[in-house]
Amino acid sequence: MKLIASYTSPYARKVRIVMAEKRIECDFVAENVWSADTRVGDFNPLGKVPVLLLDDGLAIYDSRVIAEYLDGVTPVARLLPDGGRDRVQVKRWEALGDGITDAGIAVFLEKKRPAEQQSADWIARQLGKVNAGIAAAARELGDRDFCHGLSLTLGDISLACALLWLEFRLPDIKWREQHPNLRAWIEKMEARQSLADTVPKV
């Protein structure tokens, strides 16, 4: 298998953490989707990363689909419950983490535009989503060690990637200061080797 992705993509980091936790070997192919000569479109018509290219040539995207596929490749460190309410709860946490990331990226890209072309209303709307998502995560997490259940799940991975990406790209959002329980939780997450090994490379 090959993972076509960027080292700074939070969605790619999510997949890389899944692979590390499940001990799945995979070649990493670095791609910059903003480069004029990018080949991402050859594998994903949407022009987005990550893309998981299987040995038989099938290209899988996006990160949620890739993560779910990988979780079924091996029973090691299952990250998704088999079904029912528990699975929905974990997928809900994943959706929350990915949604925070989506809104954060919208802000980041808007701020890269020339100042006179930026929409303050758009930025404020997306930041509202980011802050509401973080507040909901803090409220629902409470003082637990994991988002759902008694072990690491895809929900934890998604939320961690979202929060750490915000620190990387939008450091003015001081979520650690605003939510001490998230700070305590992320410090435990950062101690995991899978997160230490996937810190974004600029």
N, C-alpha and C positions, 0 to 999 in steps of 0.2 A: 504494500500500500504506500501511497504518497499523499502527504498533506500539503496542499497548495495554499499558502497563506502568507500573512505579514507577521513579523515579530511583534508589532505594536497593536495588532487587532485584538480587542478584548474577546471577540467571538472565537478567534483562533486560539487564544490562550485557554478558553474554556475547554476546547477540544483537546488541547495538549495536556491539560491537567487530567482530563478523563483518561487519556492514554497512559499517563504516568501512574495514576492510581490503579489502573487495571493491568499495568505492565504489558502494554501492547507496543510492539516495535513498529516504527513507521518512519519513512524518509520524509524530511522536511524540505519543501521547495519554496524558497522565498519569492514572493511576487509583490509588486507595487501596483495596485489597481489604478493609480493616478498616472502611471508612466505611459507615454505614448506607445511604447512597444510591448505593453503588457499582453500576456497570453491567457489571462484569466477567462476571457470570453470564449476561448476554445473549449473550456470545460464547464463553465456556468454561463448560460446566456444572459443572466442578470448582471454579470460582471462583478460579482462580489466574492470575497473570501470569508471563511475558509471553504475549500473544496476537498473532499476526500476521494482520491482516485484509486479504485480497487484494482487488483491484479488483472481482472478480466476486462478492464477498461471502463467500467461503470463509474460515473462521476456522481457523488452524493453531496448535496447541499440542502439547507443551510446548517448552522451549528446545532440547532435542536435536533434535526434529523440525523446528523452525523453522530451526535452524542448518544442518541437512542439506539442507533445501529451498533455502535461500539460496545454499549452496555450488554448487548446480546451476544457479542463475539466470544466472550469468556465469562464464566461465573465468578471470576475473581473480583472482589470488591464491588458487588452490585450497587449501582447508584440510583436505580429506579425500582420501586416495588413492582411486583408482577401485575397488579391491577387493583380495581376498586378505589375506594376513597383515598387510601394511602398514596397510590400513584397520582391521583388527581392533585392531592396536596403538594407533592413534590413538583409536579409540572406547573402548578400555580406559583410556587416559589421561583421556579426557573423563568416563568413568564414575567414575574416582577423584576427579577434581576436583569433580564434582557430588555425589558421596557425602560428601566432606568438608563441602561446603556444606550438604547435607541434615542431617547430624548437628549442625553448628554452629547452624543455624536452630532445631533442636529444643531445644538448650540455651538459646538466646536467648529463645525463646517461653516456655519453662518458667520462666526467671528473671523474666519479666514478670508471672507470677502472684503473688498475695499470698504472702508468705514462709511462712505456715503451711500453704499448699496445695502448695508445691513439693516435689518428690521428689528428695532428694539422690542416691538410687540411680540414678534416671533420668538426672540430670545427669551423674553419674560415668560411666554406661554410654556416653552420647553423646560425652562428652569423650574417652573411651577410643578411640572410633572416629575422632574428629578427629585425635588425636595419632598413632594408628597409621597413618592415611592420610597425614599429613604426613611421618612417618618413612619410609614406603614410597616416597613421591614423591622425597624427598631421596636415598634409597638408589639408586633406579633412574635418577634424573637424572644423578647423578655430577657431572662437570664439563662436561657437554655444554651447548651453547647452546640446544638445543631438545629437547623431550620425545622426539620421534621424527623421525629424518631430519635434513635440513640446512636446513629452513625452518620458519616458523611453521605450526602446525596447530591444529585445534580442541582438541586435547589441551592445548596451551600456554595457550590462551585460557581454557579451563575451569579449569585449575589456578590461573592468575593471578587469576581472579575469586574463586575460593574463598579463597585466601590473603589477598588484599586485603580481602575482606569480613570475614574474621576480625579483621583489624586495626581495621576500622571499627566492628564490633559487639561483639567479644570481645577487647579489647586485652590482657587478662591472658595470652593465649596468645602467648608470646614466641618464635614460630617463627624469626624472623630471627636471634635470638641462639643458638638451639639448632642451627640448620642453616645454617652459613655459605654452603654452595653454593646453597641456595635464595635466600639474600639476594643473592648475586651475580647469580643468574639473574633474580630479580624486578626488580632494578635495571635490567637491560637491557630487560626487558619494559615497565617504567614509562616508559622513554625513547621508546617508540613513541607516535605521535600519537593512535592509536586508544584507547590507555589513558588518556592525558592528557585527552582530550576526554570521557571517560565516568566521571570521578571522581564518586562519589555526591553528590547534592545533598540536604541535610536540609531 
